[in-house]
Amino acid sequence: MNKEMDPLDFYGESLLLYDSVLIELSSRIDIIRKSRLLHSERDPIENVKTRIKSPDSMIEKLKMKGLEPVAESIPGNINDAAGMRVICTYIDDVYSVAAILAKQKDIEVLEVKDYIKNPKPSGYRSYHMIVELPIYIGEDHHRICAEIQLRTLSMDFWASLEHQIRYKHDIPNHKMIESELKRCADEVASVEMNFLTIRDMINATGHRSG
């Protein structure tokens, strides 16, 4: 088994920029959560995960785009070297958190892919944003891109399961498993709408009793 390349060896000084943009975005998310709690509102976020794309994955992506597989090829060509996954409680939380981030003046939303309203054929559902924001390293100013994926707990669980079989084409009944996963995705989508209805009914009851 080949040893994976060290990220610093591949990205060089750019690694600090990608790490910094994730720190900055994590701070923005943390402020959203604390603001909600300060106003006695429900925290819409369950957890947050961040990652910098591994050198092997990045090299593969650069080659697929016909680019030289070096870090210098990334700016202007690849926007998801830095990535954040925001796991929300309900579907409407996904859209409210995305809207808050999009309204922040120094964040520019470059691209949106709404796989919740328009799921992939596999059943994959998530809300993707490519954003660009300022990063300051000493006196230097940079505009760095990152991908933000927002999804619910059930969407994340489904995606994790789907990821496990994506590259395992030698497992028995692969097509049947894909079909079953698609059926599960449709059922999860229906259940999540029921969750919203139940939550709204509970909230309405609380308002009346208050």
HELIX and SHEET records of a PDB file:
HELIX    1   1 PRO A    7  TYR A   11  1                                   5    
HELIX    2   2 SER A   14  LEU A   38  1                                  25    
HELIX    3   3 PRO A   55  MET A   64  1                                  10    
HELIX    4   4 ALA A   71  SER A   73  5                                   3    
HELIX    5   5 ILE A   91  LYS A  103  1                                  13    
HELIX    6   6 LEU A  153  ARG A  166  1                                  14    
HELIX    7   7 HIS A  174  SER A  209  1                                  36    
SHEET    1   A 5 ILE A  45  ILE A  52  0                                        
SHEET    2   A 5 ALA A  82  CYS A  88 -1                                        
SHEET    3   A 5 ASP A 140  THR A 152  1                                        
SHEET    4   A 5 TYR A 127  ILE A 137 -1                                        
SHEET    5   A 5 GLU A 108  ASP A 114 -1                                        
END                                                                             
